[in-house]
Amino acid sequence: MWKKYIYILTAVAWLAACRENIAYQVNVDLDNLPEQTLYVVFESADLKLVDTLAYDGKGVCTIHQAIEGFRTLTLYYGDQAQWITVYLEPYAKVTITGDALYPQLAEVKGGEINDMLSHFKKDIAPLLKEQADLRRNNFEKGEMAKNGNTLRLANINHEIHQEAETFIRKYPGKRVSAILIKEYFSDPENPAFTDELLSGLDEQLDDFYVVKELKAFSRKAKRTVIGAQAPDFNVLDIYGKTYSTASFDNNYYILAFVSMWKDMCHTKDLFLDEVIKNFPEESLHVVLVCLDENPEEIRKAMAGDAVQWNVVTDSAGQAIEMIDTYNVISIPSCYLIDGTGKIVLKTDNGIELKRKLDELIPTK
């Protein structure tokens, strides 16, 4: 009989040890979460682990992870169109509750960052809910709804940013303040304000990975703000000609970042066809940086074109490297650079580009 109890005690001890070896446990209890495949992404400084989880649409779903060292867990659902991020602390159990239709309002409890972030979002819940409803309405009802909601959505965004700034300045020694700077104020077009908020944080946060990331982000963003010296590059076009920042004879040039050559409606969106016709080549050069990898295909496609574009493809990773160097966050977009090598315009708007060129360069 006593042997039986030993076996039972051994089994209990083994199960307890297994539970102790679970570095992270996250319980998900969301309303309006139907049966589906959930995607779970654990991230650390140098590792991303992706897993899937079959959810039956009933009750609590529990996520376990035995490997330590992860910083965040992001739960994707609704065909990966919606997500909730959890900030992880080893052996701290986390719960996610709320309405799956409003992921930005989900309450994440467990660990200081999650608790304080949930508290902040609870205080501005009406704004976050209205923001989500307006965005959903724009998506479902199209351009008409978008036009009617634009002003209100802009006002809501402004109010949320004000609330976030107030919170950050109130809690300069809390890691959650760095999270809010990253979430609401990491604007590549305005790194100066990111720097201002970071300077208000306590020095004790200097070693927090989010603060380090934000400082690196700011340094990189400053490379391509208006007035900055254009970052150096050295690339080959589809005919083997080399282009660099020294290639344009002290004239203006445009770096236009576009997608695949077969989708070259981007040149029309940016009015580059008109730009090529209206501005003399001795005053303005245009270089297209596109994501195609095969220059031979583009040479064949351009054979009958009236305009012979200067095209740089992604052969040898050229385009991707330039996109990273120039902090390109959307395609199409273009950079107008003057004869001294300074960036004078960044835009994805062809009308804005034409207006600026008319100010600076005589037409043909």
TITIBA-919755 format. One record per residue (C-alpha): residue number from 0; residue in one letter; x, y, z. Coordinates in Angstrom, 2 decimals. Layout:
N
+-----+------+---------+---------+---------+
!  nr ! rest !      px !      py !      pz !
+-----+------+---------+---------+---------+
! NUM !    A !       X !       Y !       Z !
...
+-----+------+---------+---------+---------+
***
This chain:
364
+-----+------+---------+---------+---------+
!  nr ! rest !      px !      py !      pz !
+-----+------+---------+---------+---------+
!   0 !    M !    0.00 !    0.00 !    0.00 !
!   1 !    W !    2.77 !    2.43 !    0.96 !
!   2 !    K !    4.38 !    1.93 !   -2.47 !
!   3 !    K !    1.13 !    3.15 !   -4.07 !
!   4 !    Y !    1.29 !    6.38 !   -2.04 !
!   5 !    I !    4.93 !    6.86 !   -3.03 !
!   6 !    Y !    3.95 !    6.58 !   -6.70 !
!   7 !    I !    1.13 !    9.08 !   -6.18 !
!   8 !    L !    3.38 !   11.52 !   -4.32 !
!   9 !    T !    6.05 !   11.13 !   -7.00 !
!  10 !    A !    3.49 !   11.88 !   -9.73 !
!  11 !    V !    2.23 !   14.94 !   -7.86 !
!  12 !    A !    5.78 !   16.17 !   -7.35 !
!  13 !    W !    6.55 !   15.65 !  -11.05 !
!  14 !    L !    3.46 !   17.63 !  -12.10 !
!  15 !    A !    4.36 !   20.39 !   -9.68 !
!  16 !    A !    7.86 !   20.51 !  -11.14 !
!  17 !    C !    6.40 !   20.75 !  -14.65 !
!  18 !    R !    4.26 !   23.67 !  -13.56 !
!  19 !    E !    7.28 !   25.35 !  -11.97 !
!  20 !    N !    9.16 !   24.96 !  -15.26 !
!  21 !    I !    6.53 !   27.00 !  -17.09 !
!  22 !    A !    8.25 !   30.36 !  -17.49 !
!  23 !    Y !    5.14 !   32.11 !  -18.81 !
!  24 !    Q !    1.44 !   31.37 !  -18.50 !
!  25 !    V !   -1.22 !   33.53 !  -20.12 !
!  26 !    N !   -4.94 !   32.85 !  -19.66 !
!  27 !    V !   -7.16 !   34.28 !  -22.40 !
!  28 !    D !  -10.81 !   34.87 !  -21.53 !
!  29 !    L !  -12.26 !   37.14 !  -24.22 !
!  30 !    D !  -15.91 !   37.62 !  -25.05 !
!  31 !    N !  -16.93 !   37.37 !  -28.72 !
!  32 !    L !  -13.93 !   35.22 !  -29.60 !
!  33 !    P !  -15.27 !   32.52 !  -31.94 !
!  34 !    E !  -13.74 !   29.16 !  -32.78 !
!  35 !    Q !  -10.56 !   29.72 !  -34.79 !
!  36 !    T !   -6.81 !   29.27 !  -34.97 !
!  37 !    L !   -4.95 !   31.67 !  -32.70 !
!  38 !    Y !   -1.42 !   32.76 !  -33.52 !
!  39 !    V !    0.94 !   33.30 !  -30.60 !
!  40 !    V !    4.23 !   35.15 !  -31.13 !
!  41 !    F !    6.86 !   35.23 !  -28.36 !
!  42 !    E !    9.67 !   37.75 !  -28.92 !
!  43 !    S !   13.00 !   38.43 !  -27.26 !
!  44 !    A !   15.98 !   40.54 !  -28.34 !
!  45 !    D !   17.20 !   37.91 !  -30.80 !
!  46 !    L !   14.46 !   35.30 !  -31.09 !
!  47 !    K !   10.92 !   35.15 !  -32.40 !
!  48 !    L !    8.90 !   32.01 !  -31.71 !
!  49 !    V !    5.59 !   31.56 !  -33.54 !
!  50 !    D !    3.00 !   28.99 !  -32.52 !
!  51 !    T !   -0.62 !   28.24 !  -33.33 !
!  52 !    L !   -3.39 !   27.25 !  -30.99 !
!  53 !    A !   -6.76 !   25.74 !  -31.87 !
!  54 !    Y !   -9.46 !   27.55 !  -29.89 !
!  55 !    D !  -12.91 !   25.98 !  -29.70 !
!  56 !    G !  -14.75 !   29.22 !  -28.94 !
!  57 !    K !  -15.59 !   28.19 !  -25.40 !
!  58 !    G !  -14.15 !   29.21 !  -22.05 !
!  59 !    V !  -10.60 !   30.10 !  -21.11 !
!  60 !    C !   -7.66 !   29.40 !  -23.41 !
!  61 !    T !   -4.30 !   28.93 !  -21.67 !
!  62 !    I !   -0.94 !   29.62 !  -23.31 !
!  63 !    H !    2.22 !   28.09 !  -21.79 !
!  64 !    Q !    5.86 !   28.69 !  -22.59 !
!  65 !    A !    8.76 !   26.93 !  -20.86 !
!  66 !    I !   11.59 !   28.91 !  -22.50 !
!  67 !    E !   12.70 !   31.96 !  -20.56 !
!  68 !    G !   14.01 !   35.28 !  -21.86 !
!  69 !    F !   11.01 !   36.49 !  -23.87 !
!  70 !    R !    9.94 !   40.10 !  -23.57 !
!  71 !    T !    6.53 !   40.10 !  -25.20 !
!  72 !    L !    3.77 !   37.81 !  -26.33 !
!  73 !    T !    1.44 !   38.96 !  -29.09 !
!  74 !    L !   -1.83 !   37.12 !  -29.58 !
!  75 !    Y !   -3.22 !   37.39 !  -33.12 !
!  76 !    Y !   -6.80 !   36.44 !  -33.99 !
!  77 !    G !   -9.52 !   37.27 !  -36.51 !
!  78 !    D !   -7.35 !   36.08 !  -39.43 !
!  79 !    Q !   -4.45 !   37.95 !  -37.80 !
!  80 !    A !   -6.23 !   41.29 !  -38.32 !
!  81 !    Q !   -6.50 !   41.89 !  -34.57 !
!  82 !    W !   -3.95 !   41.46 !  -31.82 !
!  83 !    I !   -3.18 !   42.00 !  -28.16 !
!  84 !    T !    0.35 !   42.45 !  -26.80 !
!  85 !    V !    1.43 !   41.20 !  -23.38 !
!  86 !    Y !    4.63 !   42.33 !  -21.63 !
!  87 !    L !    6.16 !   39.30 !  -20.00 !
!  88 !    E !    7.84 !   38.80 !  -16.65 !
!  89 !    P !    9.15 !   35.31 !  -15.77 !
!  90 !    Y !    6.75 !   33.20 !  -13.72 !
!  91 !    A !    4.15 !   35.97 !  -13.50 !
!  92 !    K !    0.75 !   34.60 !  -14.50 !
!  93 !    V !   -1.11 !   36.88 !  -16.88 !
!  94 !    T !   -4.81 !   37.10 !  -17.72 !
!  95 !    I !   -6.39 !   38.74 !  -20.75 !
!  96 !    T !  -10.05 !   39.68 !  -20.42 !
!  97 !    G !  -12.43 !   41.93 !  -22.32 !
!  98 !    D !  -14.18 !   41.99 !  -25.67 !
!  99 !    A !  -12.38 !   40.47 !  -28.66 !
! 100 !    L !  -14.04 !   43.11 !  -30.86 !
! 101 !    Y !  -12.06 !   45.80 !  -29.02 !
! 102 !    P !   -8.50 !   44.49 !  -28.57 !
! 103 !    Q !   -7.19 !   47.94 !  -27.60 !
! 104 !    L !   -9.54 !   47.83 !  -24.60 !
! 105 !    A !   -8.50 !   44.37 !  -23.42 !
! 106 !    E !   -7.48 !   44.25 !  -19.76 !
! 107 !    V !   -4.12 !   42.55 !  -19.36 !
! 108 !    K !   -3.33 !   41.81 !  -15.71 !
! 109 !    G !   -0.09 !   40.39 !  -14.34 !
! 110 !    G !    3.18 !   42.31 !  -14.01 !
! 111 !    E !    3.69 !   46.02 !  -13.45 !
! 112 !    I !    3.72 !   47.08 !  -17.11 !
! 113 !    N !    0.54 !   45.20 !  -18.00 !
! 114 !    D !   -1.28 !   46.43 !  -14.89 !
! 115 !    M !   -0.37 !   50.10 !  -15.42 !
! 116 !    L !   -1.03 !   49.97 !  -19.16 !
! 117 !    S !   -4.46 !   48.47 !  -18.53 !
! 118 !    H !   -5.13 !   51.18 !  -15.94 !
! 119 !    F !   -4.21 !   53.89 !  -18.45 !
! 120 !    K !   -6.43 !   52.40 !  -21.15 !
! 121 !    K !   -9.33 !   51.94 !  -18.74 !
! 122 !    D !   -9.22 !   55.66 !  -17.94 !
! 123 !    I !   -9.53 !   56.57 !  -21.63 !
! 124 !    A !  -11.81 !   53.67 !  -22.59 !
! 125 !    P !  -14.56 !   55.87 !  -24.14 !
! 126 !    L !  -12.02 !   57.48 !  -26.47 !
! 127 !    L !  -10.47 !   54.14 !  -27.47 !
! 128 !    K !  -13.89 !   52.61 !  -28.11 !
! 129 !    E !  -15.04 !   55.51 !  -30.28 !
! 130 !    Q !  -11.74 !   55.43 !  -32.16 !
! 131 !    A !  -12.18 !   51.71 !  -32.88 !
! 132 !    D !  -15.81 !   52.17 !  -33.95 !
! 133 !    L !  -14.95 !   54.99 !  -36.35 !
! 134 !    R !  -12.10 !   52.99 !  -37.90 !
! 135 !    R !  -14.35 !   49.95 !  -38.30 !
! 136 !    N !  -17.05 !   52.13 !  -39.84 !
! 137 !    N !  -14.55 !   53.60 !  -42.29 !
! 138 !    F !  -13.41 !   50.12 !  -43.31 !
! 139 !    E !  -16.91 !   48.68 !  -43.68 !
! 140 !    K !  -18.63 !   51.64 !  -45.36 !
! 141 !    G !  -15.81 !   52.98 !  -47.45 !
! 142 !    E !  -14.80 !   56.45 !  -48.57 !
! 143 !    M !  -18.08 !   58.17 !  -47.74 !
! 144 !    A !  -17.90 !   57.16 !  -44.08 !
! 145 !    K !  -14.19 !   58.00 !  -44.01 !
! 146 !    N !  -14.79 !   61.54 !  -45.25 !
! 147 !    G !  -17.49 !   62.10 !  -42.64 !
! 148 !    N !  -15.41 !   60.72 !  -39.78 !
! 149 !    T !  -12.03 !   62.25 !  -40.57 !
! 150 !    L !  -12.30 !   65.33 !  -38.35 !
! 151 !    R !  -13.74 !   63.47 !  -35.36 !
! 152 !    L !  -11.13 !   60.72 !  -35.65 !
! 153 !    A !   -8.35 !   63.33 !  -35.77 !
! 154 !    N !   -9.74 !   64.97 !  -32.63 !
! 155 !    I !   -9.93 !   61.63 !  -30.82 !
! 156 !    N !   -6.36 !   60.76 !  -31.80 !
! 157 !    H !   -5.22 !   64.14 !  -30.48 !
! 158 !    E !   -7.03 !   63.62 !  -27.16 !
! 159 !    I !   -5.54 !   60.14 !  -26.73 !
! 160 !    H !   -2.06 !   61.52 !  -27.38 !
! 161 !    Q !   -2.62 !   64.26 !  -24.82 !
! 162 !    E !   -3.70 !   61.69 !  -22.23 !
! 163 !    A !   -0.66 !   59.56 !  -23.00 !
! 164 !    E !    1.70 !   62.53 !  -22.67 !
! 165 !    T !    0.14 !   63.48 !  -19.31 !
! 166 !    F !    0.57 !   59.91 !  -18.06 !
! 167 !    I !    4.21 !   59.76 !  -19.21 !
! 168 !    R !    5.10 !   62.99 !  -17.45 !
! 169 !    K !    3.30 !   61.83 !  -14.30 !
! 170 !    Y !    5.21 !   58.52 !  -14.11 !
! 171 !    P !    8.76 !   59.24 !  -15.39 !
! 172 !    G !   10.23 !   56.32 !  -13.45 !
! 173 !    K !    7.87 !   53.63 !  -14.73 !
! 174 !    R !    8.68 !   51.35 !  -17.65 !
! 175 !    V !    5.13 !   51.70 !  -18.94 !
! 176 !    S !    5.92 !   55.35 !  -19.80 !
! 177 !    A !    8.55 !   54.14 !  -22.27 !
! 178 !    I !    5.96 !   51.74 !  -23.72 !
! 179 !    L !    3.54 !   54.65 !  -24.25 !
! 180 !    I !    6.24 !   56.74 !  -25.94 !
! 181 !    K !    6.85 !   53.83 !  -28.31 !
! 182 !    E !    3.13 !   53.30 !  -28.93 !
! 183 !    Y !    2.06 !   56.91 !  -29.45 !
! 184 !    F !    5.09 !   59.11 !  -30.10 !
! 185 !    S !    7.65 !   57.14 !  -32.14 !
! 186 !    D !    7.07 !   59.30 !  -35.21 !
! 187 !    P !    9.89 !   59.11 !  -37.77 !
! 188 !    E !    8.87 !   62.57 !  -39.01 !
! 189 !    N !    9.21 !   64.12 !  -35.54 !
! 190 !    P !   12.01 !   62.42 !  -33.60 !
! 191 !    A !   12.61 !   65.65 !  -31.66 !
! 192 !    F !    9.45 !   65.11 !  -29.61 !
! 193 !    T !   10.44 !   61.50 !  -28.96 !
! 194 !    D !   13.74 !   62.84 !  -27.61 !
! 195 !    E !   11.94 !   65.39 !  -25.45 !
! 196 !    L !    9.79 !   62.74 !  -23.80 !
! 197 !    L !   12.74 !   60.38 !  -23.35 !
! 198 !    S !   14.75 !   63.15 !  -21.66 !
! 199 !    G !   11.98 !   63.42 !  -19.06 !
! 200 !    L !   12.29 !   59.77 !  -18.01 !
! 201 !    D !   14.31 !   58.80 !  -14.95 !
! 202 !    E !   17.88 !   57.70 !  -15.61 !
! 203 !    Q !   17.08 !   54.37 !  -13.98 !
! 204 !    L !   15.21 !   53.46 !  -17.16 !
! 205 !    D !   18.25 !   53.92 !  -19.41 !
! 206 !    D !   18.91 !   50.17 !  -19.39 !
! 207 !    F !   15.28 !   49.27 !  -20.20 !
! 208 !    Y !   15.26 !   47.70 !  -23.67 !
! 209 !    V !   12.37 !   49.88 !  -24.90 !
! 210 !    V !   14.27 !   53.06 !  -24.01 !
! 211 !    K !   17.33 !   51.75 !  -25.85 !
! 212 !    E !   15.18 !   50.92 !  -28.88 !
! 213 !    L !   13.57 !   54.38 !  -28.86 !
! 214 !    K !   16.94 !   56.13 !  -28.70 !
! 215 !    A !   18.20 !   54.02 !  -31.62 !
! 216 !    F !   14.96 !   54.77 !  -33.51 !
! 217 !    S !   15.42 !   58.50 !  -32.94 !
! 218 !    R !   19.02 !   58.45 !  -34.14 !
! 219 !    K !   17.97 !   56.64 !  -37.29 !
! 220 !    A !   14.96 !   58.90 !  -37.93 !
! 221 !    K !   17.13 !   62.02 !  -37.72 !
! 222 !    R !   19.11 !   60.77 !  -40.71 !
! 223 !    T !   16.21 !   61.51 !  -43.05 !
! 224 !    V !   14.34 !   64.48 !  -41.58 !
! 225 !    I !   13.84 !   67.53 !  -43.79 !
! 226 !    G !   17.11 !   69.45 !  -43.89 !
! 227 !    A !   19.31 !   66.44 !  -43.09 !
! 228 !    Q !   22.17 !   65.44 !  -45.36 !
! 229 !    A !   20.93 !   62.56 !  -47.50 !
! 230 !    P !   22.45 !   59.24 !  -46.36 !
! 231 !    D !   25.14 !   57.84 !  -48.64 !
! 232 !    F !   24.33 !   54.96 !  -50.96 !
! 233 !    N !   26.07 !   53.09 !  -53.73 !
! 234 !    V !   23.89 !   50.99 !  -56.05 !
! 235 !    L !   23.77 !   49.64 !  -59.61 !
! 236 !    D !   20.85 !   50.28 !  -61.94 !
! 237 !    I !   19.48 !   47.65 !  -64.33 !
! 238 !    Y !   22.13 !   48.55 !  -66.93 !
! 239 !    G !   25.05 !   48.30 !  -64.49 !
! 240 !    K !   25.47 !   52.07 !  -64.01 !
! 241 !    T !   26.55 !   53.11 !  -60.52 !
! 242 !    Y !   24.59 !   55.69 !  -58.54 !
! 243 !    S !   25.64 !   57.35 !  -55.30 !
! 244 !    T !   25.04 !   60.64 !  -53.56 !
! 245 !    A !   27.93 !   62.04 !  -55.63 !
! 246 !    S !   26.40 !   61.07 !  -59.00 !
! 247 !    F !   24.15 !   64.04 !  -59.70 !
! 248 !    D !   26.48 !   66.94 !  -60.53 !
! 249 !    N !   25.22 !   69.15 !  -57.71 !
! 250 !    N !   21.70 !   69.04 !  -59.16 !
! 251 !    Y !   18.37 !   68.08 !  -57.65 !
! 252 !    Y !   17.43 !   64.43 !  -57.70 !
! 253 !    I !   14.49 !   62.28 !  -56.65 !
! 254 !    L !   14.74 !   58.88 !  -55.03 !
! 255 !    A !   11.34 !   57.28 !  -55.65 !
! 256 !    F !   10.61 !   54.06 !  -53.78 !
! 257 !    V !    8.02 !   51.98 !  -55.63 !
! 258 !    S !    6.78 !   48.38 !  -55.63 !
! 259 !    M !    7.05 !   45.87 !  -58.45 !
! 260 !    W !    7.56 !   47.03 !  -62.03 !
! 261 !    K !    4.29 !   45.45 !  -63.14 !
! 262 !    D !    2.52 !   47.76 !  -60.66 !
! 263 !    M !    4.17 !   50.90 !  -61.98 !
! 264 !    C !    0.98 !   52.91 !  -61.56 !
! 265 !    H !    3.05 !   54.28 !  -58.67 !
! 266 !    T !    4.90 !   56.52 !  -61.14 !
! 267 !    K !    1.53 !   57.99 !  -62.12 !
! 268 !    D !    0.43 !   58.30 !  -58.49 !
! 269 !    L !    3.52 !   60.43 !  -57.84 !
! 270 !    F !    3.14 !   62.26 !  -61.19 !
! 271 !    L !    6.65 !   61.15 !  -62.06 !
! 272 !    D !    5.69 !   60.78 !  -65.73 !
! 273 !    E !    4.86 !   64.49 !  -65.82 !
! 274 !    V !    7.94 !   65.38 !  -63.78 !
! 275 !    I !   10.22 !   63.63 !  -66.29 !
! 276 !    K !    8.59 !   65.53 !  -69.19 !
! 277 !    N !    8.48 !   68.95 !  -67.53 !
! 278 !    F !   11.87 !   69.27 !  -65.86 !
! 279 !    P !   15.17 !   69.17 !  -67.77 !
! 280 !    E !   17.48 !   66.26 !  -67.01 !
! 281 !    E !   20.37 !   68.64 !  -66.42 !
! 282 !    S !   18.37 !   70.10 !  -63.50 !
! 283 !    L !   16.61 !   67.04 !  -62.10 !
! 284 !    H !   17.39 !   63.31 !  -62.06 !
! 285 !    V !   14.90 !   60.62 !  -61.07 !
! 286 !    V !   15.96 !   57.22 !  -59.76 !
! 287 !    L !   13.33 !   54.55 !  -59.16 !
! 288 !    V !   14.09 !   52.02 !  -56.44 !
! 289 !    C !   11.79 !   49.03 !  -56.92 !
! 290 !    L !   11.38 !   45.68 !  -55.21 !
! 291 !    D !   11.83 !   43.49 !  -58.29 !
! 292 !    E !   14.79 !   41.13 !  -58.14 !
! 293 !    N !   15.28 !   40.47 !  -61.84 !
! 294 !    P !   16.74 !   43.43 !  -63.80 !
! 295 !    E !   16.56 !   41.48 !  -67.07 !
! 296 !    E !   12.76 !   41.36 !  -66.93 !
! 297 !    I !   12.56 !   45.12 !  -66.41 !
! 298 !    R !   14.94 !   45.80 !  -69.30 !
! 299 !    K !   12.63 !   43.80 !  -71.58 !
! 300 !    A !    9.53 !   45.53 !  -70.21 !
! 301 !    M !   11.08 !   48.98 !  -70.76 !
! 302 !    A !   12.26 !   48.25 !  -74.29 !
! 303 !    G !    9.31 !   49.99 !  -75.94 !
! 304 !    D !    8.71 !   52.73 !  -73.39 !
! 305 !    A !    9.04 !   56.38 !  -74.31 !
! 306 !    V !   10.58 !   57.10 !  -70.90 !
! 307 !    Q !   13.78 !   55.26 !  -70.07 !
! 308 !    W !   13.71 !   55.25 !  -66.30 !
! 309 !    N !   16.78 !   54.92 !  -64.12 !
! 310 !    V !   15.77 !   51.78 !  -62.20 !
! 311 !    V !   17.47 !   50.14 !  -59.25 !
! 312 !    T !   16.13 !   46.69 !  -58.39 !
! 313 !    D !   16.50 !   44.53 !  -55.32 !
! 314 !    S !   19.16 !   42.32 !  -56.88 !
! 315 !    A !   21.75 !   41.72 !  -54.15 !
! 316 !    G !   19.36 !   43.30 !  -51.67 !
! 317 !    Q !   19.94 !   46.85 !  -52.94 !
! 318 !    A !   16.36 !   48.11 !  -52.66 !
! 319 !    I !   15.78 !   46.64 !  -49.21 !
! 320 !    E !   19.02 !   48.21 !  -47.98 !
! 321 !    M !   18.02 !   51.62 !  -49.33 !
! 322 !    I !   14.53 !   51.33 !  -47.87 !
! 323 !    D !   16.11 !   50.73 !  -44.49 !
! 324 !    T !   18.70 !   53.49 !  -44.93 !
! 325 !    Y !   16.03 !   56.04 !  -45.86 !
! 326 !    N !   13.49 !   54.94 !  -43.22 !
! 327 !    V !   10.84 !   54.28 !  -45.87 !
! 328 !    I !    7.61 !   53.34 !  -44.08 !
! 329 !    S !    5.20 !   53.27 !  -47.03 !
! 330 !    I !    5.34 !   52.67 !  -50.76 !
! 331 !    P !    5.18 !   54.66 !  -52.96 !
! 332 !    S !    7.16 !   57.48 !  -51.45 !
! 333 !    C !    9.88 !   59.78 !  -52.66 !
! 334 !    Y !   12.69 !   62.00 !  -51.42 !
! 335 !    L !   13.66 !   65.22 !  -53.18 !
! 336 !    I !   17.31 !   66.08 !  -52.57 !
! 337 !    D !   18.95 !   69.39 !  -53.52 !
! 338 !    G !   22.32 !   70.17 !  -55.05 !
! 339 !    T !   24.02 !   70.33 !  -51.66 !
! 340 !    G !   22.81 !   66.84 !  -50.82 !
! 341 !    K !   20.13 !   67.92 !  -48.32 !
! 342 !    I !   16.64 !   66.41 !  -48.16 !
! 343 !    V !   14.13 !   69.13 !  -49.02 !
! 344 !    L !   10.98 !   67.00 !  -49.27 !
! 345 !    K !    9.64 !   63.59 !  -48.24 !
! 346 !    T !    6.24 !   62.73 !  -49.60 !
! 347 !    D !    3.89 !   60.10 !  -50.99 !
! 348 !    N !    1.78 !   62.81 !  -52.65 !
! 349 !    G !    2.42 !   63.65 !  -56.29 !
! 350 !    I !    0.71 !   67.04 !  -56.08 !
! 351 !    E !    2.95 !   68.06 !  -53.19 !
! 352 !    L !    6.01 !   66.90 !  -55.14 !
! 353 !    K !    5.02 !   68.91 !  -58.25 !
! 354 !    R !    4.32 !   72.02 !  -56.17 !
! 355 !    K !    7.73 !   71.85 !  -54.51 !
! 356 !    L !    9.52 !   71.30 !  -57.82 !
! 357 !    D !    7.73 !   74.29 !  -59.35 !
! 358 !    E !    9.05 !   76.41 !  -56.48 !
! 359 !    L !   12.64 !   75.24 !  -56.89 !
! 360 !    I !   13.36 !   74.37 !  -60.55 !
! 361 !    P !   12.50 !   76.10 !  -63.84 !
! 362 !    T !   10.42 !   73.86 !  -66.13 !
! 363 !    K !   11.39 !   73.00 !  -69.70 !
+-----+------+---------+---------+---------+
***
